[in-house]
Amino acid sequence: MTDFERELVNAFNQFFNQEKIQGIAHRKKQHRFSSQLCDVLVDSPHEMFYLAIENKSVKTSSTNKLYFSQHFSESSGGHQVERISNFLDRSGRTGFLAVELKRGRGRSRKAYMVPWQTIRSRFESNETGIHLDKIQEYPEVLRDSESYSVAEICQNLEI
């Protein structure tokens, strides 16, 4: 589990605890030769918190775009965007792509929640990816010096 995945799981669980909402965020244990469908799953009896979140971390000094060919995997089961889209269709979960922008030494990381439908439609339209400037138009996952918080996103996102 990457630091970003761990921090996002912790942020959701902290939000649920603070707001006294039934829900849990978790990551399925990954075995050496198998892949999980999404990085973070959020389960709750509240439909708005029945989520699947794929996480990507991008160094802004290396690229200005999140590319479908470079940042997503391809396997015998198809492209990662197709596999996740299929999982969302079959499970009834709402999907998001959480993108963490690593902005270099001395600059804090920022993360954004992009609705999966945006990623899916760009992929199905044969676009090469999504520009980082466009990603920054989506809701930001706020961060203090140590950790992320999803409180504002959960209260303001229409999920």
C-alpha positions as CSV (number, residue, x, y, z in Angstrom):
1,M,0.0,0.0,0.0
2,T,1.4,3.4,-0.9
3,D,1.5,6.3,1.5
4,F,-1.2,8.1,-0.5
5,E,-3.5,5.0,-0.4
6,R,-2.9,4.7,3.4
7,E,-3.6,8.4,4.0
8,L,-6.8,8.3,2.0
9,V,-8.1,5.2,3.9
10,N,-7.2,6.9,7.2
11,A,-8.9,10.2,6.1
12,F,-12.2,8.4,5.3
13,N,-12.1,6.4,8.5
14,Q,-11.4,9.5,10.6
15,F,-14.2,11.3,8.9
16,F,-16.6,8.4,9.6
17,N,-15.5,8.3,13.3
18,Q,-15.8,12.1,13.8
19,E,-19.2,12.4,12.1
20,K,-20.4,9.2,13.7
21,I,-21.4,7.8,10.3
22,Q,-21.5,4.0,9.7
23,G,-18.8,3.3,7.1
24,I,-15.3,1.9,6.6
25,A,-12.6,2.5,4.1
26,H,-10.1,-0.3,3.4
27,R,-7.8,-1.7,0.9
28,K,-7.9,-5.4,0.0
29,K,-4.7,-7.3,0.7
30,Q,-2.8,-7.6,-2.5
31,H,-1.2,-10.9,-3.3
32,R,2.1,-11.1,-5.2
33,F,0.7,-12.3,-8.6
34,S,-2.8,-10.9,-8.4
35,S,-4.1,-7.4,-8.8
36,Q,-6.9,-5.7,-7.0
37,L,-9.7,-3.9,-8.9
38,C,-9.3,-0.6,-7.1
39,D,-6.9,0.8,-4.6
40,V,-9.4,1.9,-1.9
41,L,-12.9,0.6,-1.2
42,V,-15.4,2.5,1.0
43,D,-18.3,0.5,2.4
44,S,-21.3,2.0,4.1
45,P,-25.0,1.4,4.4
46,H,-25.3,5.0,3.1
47,E,-25.3,4.8,-0.6
48,M,-23.3,8.0,-1.0
49,F,-20.4,6.3,0.7
50,Y,-20.4,3.1,-1.3
51,L,-17.2,4.0,-3.3
52,A,-14.3,2.6,-5.3
53,I,-11.3,4.8,-5.6
54,E,-8.3,4.4,-7.8
55,N,-5.2,6.3,-6.7
56,K,-2.5,7.8,-8.9
57,S,0.5,9.8,-7.8
58,V,2.2,12.0,-10.4
59,K,5.4,14.1,-10.3
60,T,4.5,17.4,-11.8
61,S,8.1,18.0,-12.8
62,S,8.0,14.9,-15.1
63,T,4.7,15.3,-16.9
64,N,1.8,17.8,-17.4
65,K,-0.8,15.1,-18.2
66,L,-2.0,11.8,-16.7
67,Y,-1.7,9.4,-19.6
68,F,-3.9,6.4,-20.1
69,S,-1.0,4.5,-21.7
70,Q,1.7,5.4,-19.2
71,H,-0.1,5.8,-15.8
72,F,-2.7,3.0,-16.2
73,S,-1.9,-0.7,-16.6
74,E,-2.8,-3.1,-19.4
75,S,-3.2,-6.8,-18.9
76,S,-4.9,-9.8,-20.5
77,G,-8.1,-8.6,-18.7
78,G,-8.0,-5.4,-20.7
79,H,-7.0,-1.8,-20.0
80,Q,-7.2,-0.7,-16.3
81,V,-9.8,1.9,-17.1
82,E,-12.0,-0.8,-18.7
83,R,-11.5,-3.2,-15.8
84,I,-12.4,-0.6,-13.2
85,S,-15.4,0.7,-15.2
86,N,-16.7,-2.9,-15.5
87,F,-16.2,-3.4,-11.7
88,L,-18.2,-0.2,-11.0
89,D,-21.0,-1.2,-13.3
90,R,-21.2,-4.7,-11.7
91,S,-20.9,-3.6,-8.1
92,G,-23.0,-0.4,-8.1
93,R,-20.2,1.6,-6.5
94,T,-19.5,5.2,-7.3
95,G,-16.0,5.6,-8.7
96,F,-13.4,8.2,-8.3
97,L,-9.8,8.7,-9.4
98,A,-7.8,10.3,-6.6
99,V,-4.8,12.1,-8.1
100,E,-1.9,13.2,-5.9
101,L,0.3,15.8,-7.5
102,K,3.9,15.6,-6.2
103,R,5.1,19.1,-6.8
104,G,8.7,18.8,-5.8
105,R,11.0,19.5,-2.9
106,G,9.7,22.3,-0.6
107,R,6.2,22.3,-2.1
108,S,3.4,20.4,-0.5
109,R,1.6,17.6,-2.3
110,K,-2.0,18.2,-3.4
111,A,-4.7,15.7,-4.2
112,Y,-7.9,15.9,-6.2
113,M,-11.0,13.7,-6.6
114,V,-12.0,13.2,-10.2
115,P,-15.3,11.4,-10.9
116,W,-14.6,8.1,-12.6
117,Q,-17.2,8.9,-15.3
118,T,-14.9,11.7,-16.5
119,I,-12.0,9.3,-16.8
120,R,-14.1,6.7,-18.5
121,S,-15.6,9.1,-21.0
122,R,-12.2,10.5,-21.9
123,F,-10.8,7.0,-22.4
124,E,-13.8,5.9,-24.5
125,S,-13.4,9.0,-26.6
126,N,-9.8,7.9,-27.4
127,E,-8.2,10.8,-25.7
128,T,-4.6,10.3,-24.5
129,G,-5.3,11.3,-20.9
130,I,-6.3,14.2,-18.8
131,H,-4.2,17.4,-18.4
132,L,-3.1,18.1,-14.8
133,D,-4.6,21.6,-15.1
134,K,-8.0,20.0,-15.7
135,I,-7.5,17.7,-12.7
136,Q,-7.0,20.7,-10.5
137,E,-10.5,22.0,-11.4
138,Y,-12.0,19.1,-9.4
139,P,-12.5,19.1,-5.6
140,E,-9.2,19.2,-3.7
141,V,-8.6,16.7,-0.9
142,L,-7.4,19.1,1.8
143,R,-4.1,18.4,3.5
144,D,-2.6,19.7,6.7
145,S,1.1,19.2,7.3
146,E,0.7,15.5,8.0
147,S,-2.4,14.1,6.5
148,Y,-5.3,14.4,4.2
149,S,-8.9,15.2,5.2
150,V,-12.0,14.2,3.2
151,A,-14.5,16.0,5.4
152,E,-15.0,18.9,3.0
153,I,-15.1,16.6,0.0
154,C,-17.7,14.3,1.6
155,Q,-19.9,17.3,2.6
156,N,-19.6,19.1,-0.8
157,L,-19.3,16.4,-3.4
158,E,-22.4,15.2,-5.1
159,I,-21.7,11.5,-4.8
